[in-house]
Amino acid sequence: MKRILVIRGGALGDFLLTLPTLKALRDAHPRARIEILGYPHIAAVADKRFYADAVRSIEYAALSCFFARGGELPSHLRDYFGVFDLILSYLYDPDQIFENNLRQCSVQKILRGPARIDKNAHAAWQLAQPLQELGINVTDLAAKLFPSDEDREFARRFLENCEPPILALHPGSGSEKKNWPIENWIELAKTSLNAKASFRAIVFVSGEADEKEMARVRTSFEHEPQVRFAHQLPLPQLAAVLEQSTFIGHDSGISHLAAAAGARCLILFGPTDPKVWAPQNTNARVLFASHADLTQLGVATVWNTINDWERERRATEL
């Protein structure tokens, strides 16, 4: 198999949960050219970073023809899809319109991945099941990222003058019901700064969807020299920053990014099921709120959990 295309839309977490599948394809076909049709700002974490040789935007306007029954398919896209020996698509395509149009491009083999996740098994396992048809059994469900030298150089500059150990905090998730109250994050950060013995610097991670929460955080810490703000960093660079940190976050794509980057992660779960959505990495631990209600999770509980873990790490290094 010489050329493979993986079509993967969805949010950051969805993409990262697909990395074990991509790794299995790469391991099975190390010489193949693997391309991703997806959202470039998300797929960038895989582009020329072990998994993919190229990324193409799924928002390319001409692709809309492939979602219409009997549509006129542009010749350049026919030629593009036609060179692949295998296409694995996770697009929602209940009537198989997109798939049937792909077959008109002379694609040798098309696999259909689940567009929606059930509640009966881990998401990464479900996303890997199409590879069974190729005789590939995916047993390692832990996503892993491979930052480039340039990514790590950015992280080095970004964290310059930040004395380790570094604690990275992400107060958002894209869904309020999955969020620990923002006042708890502020209190947690103040507790860490006052303790000093465990962590020497704090990095607050945020994206466009976190503006509401971060406004209060910035007001509380804007004059604190030990606090940095990683706002809307490109994902490959953010991964390299998180690689150097201990991380606390919610059930979110950024938490999956941190786990895949190798950070020790404490992930706060409430209404969602960690058996389906939690990173499978050994460096990630889940703190589940009682009654699935994150407002019931106290700051002391979170702080003691991460502080004890940091002490464990130091003890093993002695």
N, C-alpha and C positions, 0 to 999 in steps of 0.2 A: 504494500500500500504506500503510494508516494505522496498523495495530496489529500488532506483531511480538512473539512470545514466544520466548525462548531458554531451554530447559530444560537446565541444566548442573549436575550434581553433581560428585563427585570432590574431590580435594585441591587445595590452593592452586595448585601448579604446573600441574595440569590446567586449572584455570580460566584462569590467565594465558596459557597457550598457546592459548586460545580467543579472546583479545582481538583478534588480527588479523582473525578472522572477524566479530566484533562491530563492529569499526571499518569493515569493508567494508560491512556492512549499514547502519550509520549514514551512511556516505558516500553510499551508493546511495539511501537514503531519509531524508534529513535532517529531514523534517517528521514522520516516523512516531513513534508512541509505542512505545518498546521496553521490554519488561519481562523480567526474569530470574526464573526459578523455580530456586532453588538454595539454597545455605547462606548465610544472611545475613551471617555474620561474614566470609566470603570474598568474596561478591559486593559487599560494601560498597565495595570499591575501585573499582567501576564505577557504583555507585548515585549518580545525580545528579552524576556526574563524567564527563561526555561520553557514556558508552556507554548507560546505562540510566536510564529515567525512574522506575522502581520495581523493587523486589526483593520477592519473596514466598518464604516458606520451603518447601522441598521436603519438609520433615519434618512438614508438616501432616497430621494423622492421617487426615482424610477422603480424602486422595489414595490411600490404600491400596486403595480400591474400584476404581481404574483399573488395578490390577495383577492383577485377578481376572477370569477369563473369565466373561461373563454376569453380572457383579456389578451391584448396584443403584447407579447413578451419582447422587450428590447433585445436586439441581437447581441449587444455587448454584454448583457447580463446572462443571456443563454450561453455565450462563450465562457463567461466567468464561472458559472456554476458547473458547466459541462466538463471542466478539467479535473473535478474532484472525484477521487475513488470512493470517498465516503463523506456523507453529510449527516451530521447529528443535529437535529433541530429541537429546541425547547419552546418553540413558538406555540401559542394557543391557536390551534387549527382544527376545531371540532369537525368541520366538514371536509377536511383534507384538501382544501382548495390550493393552499400554498404547496403542499406536498405533491399534488398531481401536476401542478405547473413545473415544479422542479424536475419531475420525471420526464417532462418534455425536453429537458436540456441534456438528456443522455447521461444523467448521473448514474454511476454504477450501483451504488447502494445508499439508501436513505434509512436512518434510524430516527424514530420518534421518541423524544424524551418527555417526561411528564411536565406539563405546563402548570399544574397545580399540585400542591403537596397535601397528602393525606395525614391523618393524625395517628396512624398505626405504626409508624417506623420513622427513623431519623431521616431528615430531608436529604442529607448527602447520600445515604444508602439508596433512597428512592431515585435520585437523579442519576445514580450510577447503573441502575438496572438495565438500561438499553444495551450496555456493553456485553451482557450475558449472551446476546445473539452473536457476538464475535468470539465467544469463548473466553472473554476477559472477566474475571471475578475480582471486583474491587473490595479489598478487605481493610485497607487503611483509609479511614474516613476523615483523617485530620488534614485540613488545608494547610499548605505551606507556601510562603512567598519567597522570592529570590531577588532581593533588592540589588540594583546595579551599583557599580562603583560610584557613579554620579549621584545616585539616590543617597548613598551613605555619606558622600562628601557634603551634600546638602544638610543632612542630619547633623554632621559634625559642626558645621558652621552655625546651624540654628541653635544647637545646644551649647555653643561656646559660652564659657563662664558659668554654665549650670553644673554644679557639683553633684555627682551621683551619690547615692541612688536617687533616681528621678521617679516621681509619681505622676502618671498621666491620668487625667479625669475627663470623661465625656458625659456631660449631664443630659444630652439629648438622645432621641431615638427615632424621631419622625412620628411618634404616636404618644400623646400625653398619658394614655392609660398605662404605658409601659415605663413611664418616667418616675423615678424617685423625686420627691419634692425638691425644688431648687434650693430652698433654705437649708436642706440637709447637706447638699453638696458644698455649700458655702461653709457650713459648720465643720464638715469633714476636712476641707482644705485648711481651715484655721487650726483645727486640732493637729494636723500634720505639721504645719509651720511652727506651732508652739512646742511640739514634741521634739523636733530637730534630730533626735537620735536615730529615727528610722529613715526618713527621706529628707534630702537637702534642697530639693527643688520640685516645683509643681508645674506641669504643662496642662492647660485646659484646652481640650480639643473641641472644635465646633465647626459646623457647616452652615449653609444658608438657612436650613430649617430650624437652627438652634438660636436664632437671633433674640427671641423673646427671653429665653433662659439666660443667655450670655450677657445681656444688658445689665442684669443685677450682679452677675459675677464680676464683670469688668469694674463696676462701681466699687465693689468690695476690695478688689485687689490691684487696681491699676497702678498704684504707687508702691507695690510690693516687689522688690528686686528679685526675689526668689521665685516669682511666678511668671511664666511665659504663656502666650496665647497662640495656639496653632489654629488659625481660622482659615478654613477653605483651602488648605494646602492641597496640591495635586496628590492623588492617592499614593503613587509610588514613593513620593518623598515623605508623606505622612507615615507610611509603613516603616520607613527607615528610622524615623524619629521614635515611633512606638517600639521598635526593636530594642532601643536603648532604655526602655522604661518598664516600670511595673504599672499595670493599667487597671482602672475600675470603670465599668460602664454598664449599660443596660443590654437588653436583647436588641441588638442593632447591628447594622452592617459594619460600623466602625469597631465594634467589639470583635467581630469575626476577623477584621483586618488586623487588629492587634494580636489576636491569637495566632493567626497565620504568619505574622511577622516574627513570632517567637517570644513576645512579651509575656511575662507572668500576668495572667488576667483573672480578676475577680468580677464575675458578671452577675448583676442583680436581676433576678427573674421574679415576675409577679403573675400577670394574667396569662402569659404564654407558657408553653410546655417545653422545658429544657430537654426532655427526651426526644423531642423532634427538632428543636432549633439551636440548642447549645453547641458551641464548637466542640469537636471531638479531640482536640489537642490535649496532651497531658499537662501542658503549661496553663490550662484554663480550668478554673474552678467556678462552680455555681453557688450563689447564695440565694436561696429561695425564700421569699417573703411568706409569712404565715397567712393562711386564708387567701393566698395569691394577691395580696393587697400590699403594694410597696409602701404605702403610708404607714404600715405597721412595722416596717423595718427601721430600727433605731440607728442613729449615727454611731453610737458606741459599739454596736454589734459589727457594723461594717469596718470601723477602725480597728477593733480588736482582731478581726479576722485577717485583715491585710497586714497588720503589724506583727501578728504571730507568724504569718507566712514569711515576712521579711526576716524575722529572727531565725526561722528555720534555715533560710538561705545562708545567712551569715554563719550559722553554726556548721553547716556542711562545708564551708570554705575555709574553716580554721584548720 
